[in-house]
Amino acid sequence: MSVRVKLPPILQEPSGGVEAPEVTGRTVGECLESLEAQFPGIKDHLFDRQGKLLRIYGIYLDADGLRPIELDTTVRDGDEIVILNFLMGG
């Protein structure tokens, strides 16, 4: 399956300036593994040491409302995974 991953500006530096790389996979998790294969180290910016998504990010499929998705969510050819960076402050 060919899927695009739309990256927030903060992740475009580790992706070499690519805003929406094309990846392959049957699930969101597989697509993120494909992203890591293209841009080694990018997952270090997304996940903590236990492999959990950092709280500053949300992952959405085809900008489907405000419902975050899980890594085991199935994707279809032509889908777009959107990674959003939440602003944190106090």
C-alpha positions as CSV (number, residue, x, y, z in Angstrom):
1,M,0.0,0.0,0.0
2,S,1.3,3.4,-0.9
3,V,0.5,6.0,1.8
4,R,1.7,9.6,2.4
5,V,2.8,10.7,5.9
6,K,2.3,14.4,6.3
7,L,4.9,15.7,8.8
8,P,4.7,18.7,11.0
9,P,7.5,21.3,10.5
10,I,9.4,20.1,13.6
11,L,9.9,16.6,11.9
12,Q,10.8,18.0,8.5
13,E,14.4,18.6,9.6
14,P,15.1,14.9,10.3
15,S,13.3,14.0,7.1
16,G,15.7,16.2,5.1
17,G,13.0,18.8,4.4
18,V,10.5,16.3,2.9
19,E,7.0,17.4,4.0
20,A,4.9,14.4,3.0
21,P,7.1,11.3,2.2
22,E,5.5,8.3,0.5
23,V,5.7,5.1,2.5
24,T,4.4,1.5,2.4
25,G,2.6,-0.6,4.9
26,R,-0.8,-2.2,5.9
27,T,-1.0,-0.4,9.2
28,V,0.0,2.9,10.6
29,G,2.8,1.2,12.6
30,E,4.2,-0.4,9.4
31,C,4.0,2.9,7.6
32,L,6.0,4.5,10.4
33,E,8.6,1.7,10.2
34,S,8.8,2.5,6.5
35,L,9.3,6.1,7.4
36,E,12.2,5.1,9.7
37,A,13.8,3.1,6.9
38,Q,13.8,6.2,4.7
39,F,14.9,8.6,7.4
40,P,16.9,6.7,10.1
41,G,16.4,8.2,13.5
42,I,13.1,9.9,12.8
43,K,11.3,7.5,15.2
44,D,13.5,8.8,18.0
45,H,11.7,12.1,17.6
46,L,8.2,10.5,17.8
47,F,8.5,7.8,20.5
48,D,9.9,7.4,24.0
49,R,12.3,4.7,25.1
50,Q,9.3,2.3,25.8
51,G,8.0,2.8,22.3
52,K,5.1,5.0,23.2
53,L,4.2,8.0,21.1
54,L,5.3,11.2,22.7
55,R,2.5,13.2,24.2
56,I,3.4,16.2,22.0
57,Y,2.2,14.3,18.9
58,G,-1.1,13.0,17.6
59,I,-1.5,10.7,14.6
60,Y,-4.6,11.0,12.4
61,L,-5.8,9.3,9.2
62,D,-6.9,11.4,6.2
63,A,-7.4,14.3,8.6
64,D,-10.5,12.3,9.9
65,G,-11.9,14.8,12.4
66,L,-10.2,15.1,15.7
67,R,-10.1,11.3,16.4
68,P,-6.5,10.1,17.0
69,I,-5.7,6.7,15.6
70,E,-3.7,3.7,16.9
71,L,-0.6,2.1,15.4
72,D,-2.6,-1.0,14.5
73,T,-5.1,1.0,12.4
74,T,-5.3,-0.4,8.9
75,V,-4.5,1.9,6.0
76,R,-5.5,1.7,2.3
77,D,-3.7,2.6,-0.8
78,G,-3.8,6.4,-1.2
79,D,-4.5,7.2,2.4
80,E,-2.7,10.1,4.2
81,I,-1.4,9.8,7.7
82,V,-1.2,13.2,9.4
83,I,1.2,13.7,12.3
84,L,0.3,16.8,14.3
85,N,2.6,18.5,16.9
86,F,0.8,19.9,19.9
87,L,2.1,23.0,21.5
88,M,2.9,22.4,25.2
89,G,3.3,25.0,27.8
90,G,2.6,25.9,31.4
